[in-house]
Amino acid sequence: MDFTLTPDQQAFRERVRSWLEANVPAEWTSLGSTEVPRADAYELIRRWQRRLFEGGFIGLTWPRQYGGQGLTFVEEMILHEELALQKAPPILNILGVGMAGPTIIAYGTEEQKQRYPAKILSCEEIWCQGYSEPNAGSDLAALQTRAVKDGDHWVVNGQKVWTSLAHVADWMMLLARTDPDAPRHKGLTYFLLDMHAQGVTVKPLKQLTGDAEFNEVFFDNVRVPERHVLGEVGNGWAVGLTTLMYERLALGFGLQVRLRIALESLVEMGRRVEKTGRAVTRDPLLRQKLAQLWIDTEALKYTGARAITKLLRGELPGPEASAGKMGWVETHQRLQELAMEIEGPYSQLMRGSDRAIDGGVWQYGFLRSRANSIEGGTTEIQKNIIGERVLGLPKG
Ligand SMILES: Cc1cc2nc3c(=O)[nH]c(=O)nc-3n(C[C@H](O)[C@H](O)[C@H](O)COP(=O)(O)OP(=O)(O)OC[C@H]3O[C@@H](n4cnc5c(N)ncnc54)[C@H](O)[C@@H]3O)c2cc1C
């Protein structure tokens, strides 16, 4: 990839920088760094996303007629770099912006493309992803949620699980089985499901962190209009994989930026914490660990740039996105573990304790990071993808 910016791209960087300097919410700094929307910050980051939308700094690569800016992935990369520099908050509608919107733009009817993407960007409508089920996670094609045709509607029955943000979502990207007699991958259809429809029940699941950011979702005779099918009936596997491809792209792209934000905050925290009368960051072994994290974060940035080069050439990101996801997981978990090491005995103090360092945000980050190697496809599954599709090894 050529990293030299054109005069227009340079002007874009300056415009983003000055806009962010004036607009990153001051309240955010007190909440500290995190890579995902935290329940206590939902309202703040909803307003933040709305502000980004009004400023024209979200959906940069989406076509203008669907609410985007019609720019390239170079501008998107510049924006993400500047967001990292300013330690900006994440957005609330991450699954909508990262997955639902691009999939609707790729497969939607003109009516669907006019209806949904702009409201995703403005955060007027929050999206969740209804893929995993109690007996279908890594083996997604085993999913059992059924949709049966009834006139000009489909009637949905079944259950999803681990559905992030379902408790605040307006819409779901739903994969359901429409033809139980077809081979597993062929009998699926992708629906846009209204979370406020009759028969949808959301039950929060509490996580290790104490927050309930994901849920069980039950469907009891939920009627979905025919026009809410995305792509063709029976084409759900192809549409669903497009969403997953965007998920891994978003993970590799957006999260390496949040990793840099977390690393800067960690160095800054290390400078404040003292051990035997001097700043922890004076310890040579700890400095090496911090330097290694910086090296790995930079490597992830350039791996992400490779994916962008492919996109600029009009190609789709391939299985190498799995390497980006794995690299991010390993680096981020190591970073959070180092935060606990830096805090020493203070690492036992959580949110709510007067003496917790930075209000306990690092404890939250450490506990939350354990989920990274499961969400978006487990590390074992990413290794299978790399083994089979990058290295050409026989199927496991
Ligand atoms: C924080 C979080 C948020 C999530 N959000 C969502 C969401 O919004 N929407 C959604 O649909 N899902 C979501 N998920 C679910 C996630 O995608 C699944 O948990 C994941 O795909 C694994 O599926 P599973 O939990 O059923 O585990 P399983 O598939 O049962 O796997 C159990 C273990 O077996 C291993 N394993 C399974 N198959 C193989 C294999 N072939 N080779 C080697 N090892 C294997 C796995 O790596 C894992 O260690 C979320 C999960 C988490 C943790």
The ligand as a Gaussian input file, in Angstrom:
#p B3LYP/6-31G(d) Opt

LIG

0 1
 C      -19.202000     -11.343000      24.087000
 C      -19.864000     -12.159000      23.033000
 C      -20.737000     -11.562000      22.156000
 C      -21.382000     -12.333000      21.172000
 N      -22.282000     -11.705000      20.354000
 C      -22.984000     -12.439000      19.454000
 C      -23.980000     -11.816000      18.658000
 O      -24.238000     -10.610000      18.767000
 N      -24.673000     -12.581000      17.792000
 C      -24.427000     -13.924000      17.638000
 O      -25.067000     -14.540000      16.808000
 N      -23.474000     -14.535000      18.388000
 C      -22.755000     -13.822000      19.294000
 N      -21.794000     -14.435000      20.077000
 C      -21.634000     -15.891000      19.966000
 C      -20.345000     -16.348000      19.346000
 O      -20.322000     -16.119000      17.964000
 C      -20.222000     -17.845000      19.681000
 O      -20.098000     -17.949000      21.084000
 C      -19.041000     -18.473000      19.011000
 O      -19.230000     -18.546000      17.633000
 C      -18.774000     -19.894000      19.557000
 O      -19.909000     -20.672000      19.542000
 P      -20.388000     -21.458000      20.848000
 O      -20.411000     -20.511000      21.993000
 O      -21.642000     -22.192000      20.497000
 O      -19.235000     -22.511000      21.150000
 P      -18.999000     -23.903000      20.424000
 O      -19.147000     -23.744000      18.955000
 O      -19.866000     -24.935000      21.094000
 O      -17.493000     -24.171000      20.757000
 C      -17.059000     -24.692000      22.019000
 C      -15.554000     -24.886000      21.960000
 O      -15.226000     -25.863000      20.953000
 C      -14.310000     -25.340000      19.988000
 N      -14.643000     -25.828000      18.646000
 C      -15.877000     -25.890000      18.079000
 N      -15.783000     -26.391000      16.829000
 C      -14.475000     -26.641000      16.584000
 C      -13.749000     -27.152000      15.471000
 N      -14.368000     -27.497000      14.337000
 N      -12.399000     -27.260000      15.580000
 C      -11.759000     -26.903000      16.728000
 N      -12.394000     -26.418000      17.827000
 C      -13.731000     -26.283000      17.767000
 C      -14.511000     -23.819000      20.058000
 O      -13.356000     -23.127000      19.622000
 C      -14.799000     -23.615000      21.546000
 O      -13.586000     -23.557000      22.266000
 C      -21.135000     -13.711000      21.066000
 C      -20.223000     -14.310000      21.936000
 C      -19.594000     -13.564000      22.912000
 C      -18.649000     -14.246000      23.852000

